[in-house]
Amino acid sequence: MRAAFATATIALLSLVSSCGGTHHKGDTVYTNQECIGAINENSYDEMTRYCNQRNEAGLVVMESNGEIMIIPGSSRGTLVEPGVGKSLVQFDGKGRWWVASEFIK
């Protein structure tokens, strides 16, 4: 699990300031790599803060509380709310999660 968080954290850090794509509400999207999803916007902000601080212990607590989860690469979903920095996606069989917009294609 530590390796998955480390990989997703590095990817999030490298992309967190980039702009989103041209996706629209209702589009079928896929994750372009493994990433971390957050259950709500507050959890997304907290997750991003922990990633920026490289606070893996905080991420582990969030995962234990069900606030975040690892979304595997190539996961399919429907775009619920597109955004520049983050987007809400209804992933098939995984529920709704906020992910960095750069991780969806």
N, C-alpha and C positions, 0 to 999 in steps of 0.2 A: 504494500500500500504506500509506503514511503516513496518508492521510486515513481509510482503513478502521480502522487502529489508533486514531487519534484519536477517531473516532466511537464505536467500541466501548469505548474507555477511559472516555470521558465517561459513557456509558450505564452501564458497570459501576460507576463511582464513585458515581453517583446512586442506584444500587439495591442496593449491596453489603450494606447493613445491614437491608434489608427482610426480612420473613418470606416463606416459600414459600407455594404454593397448596395445593390439595386433590388433587393428583395421587397416583396409586397405582402401584406396581410393575406393569409390563406395559401401562400406558396408552399409547395413541398420543398423542404430543405434537408441537407445532410451535414453532419459535422465533418470538417475536413481533417480533423485529427482529434485525439483524445483531449478532453477539456473538463473543466469543473463547471457544474451548473449550480445555481443557487435557487432556493425555493421562493424567495421574494426579493424585492429591490433592496430592502435593508440588509438582508443577508448577502446580497451581491456586493454591496458597498463594503461590508465588513470583510468579506472574502478577499476583495481587491486590496483592502488595507493590509490584511495579513500577508497576502502575496508580496506586496511592496516591501513589507518589513521582513520577508522571508521567515515568517512565524509559522512553522509547520505544526507546532503544538496547537495553535489556535485553529488551524484548518482541521486537525484531527478531532478537536472538540466539536467543531461545527458539523463535521460528518457524523459523529456519534449522536448529535442532537437532531439529525435529519435535515439540517439547514442547507447542506451542500452534498453533491455526489459527483463521482467521476462519470462523465458521459463518454462512452467509447467512440473512437473514430468511426466514421461512416454510419452513425446513428441517424435514422430517418425521423422526420417530424414535420409538423405543420406550423408555419410561422403565425403566431397569434398577435404579437405586437413588435413590429420592426423598429429598430433604433440605430442610432449612429454608433454608440459605444457598446450597448447591450441590447439583446432582443429576447423576447419571451417565445419559447418554442414548446409546443405540445409534442413530446417525443413518443413514438409508438411504444406502448408498454412501459413507459417510465414516468409519465406525468408531465406537468408543466415546469419548466426550468428556465431561469434567466441565464444566458450564456453571452460571452463576448461576441459581438456581431461578426468579428473576423473569423470565428470558428465555424461559421455556417456558409454553405455554398448551395 
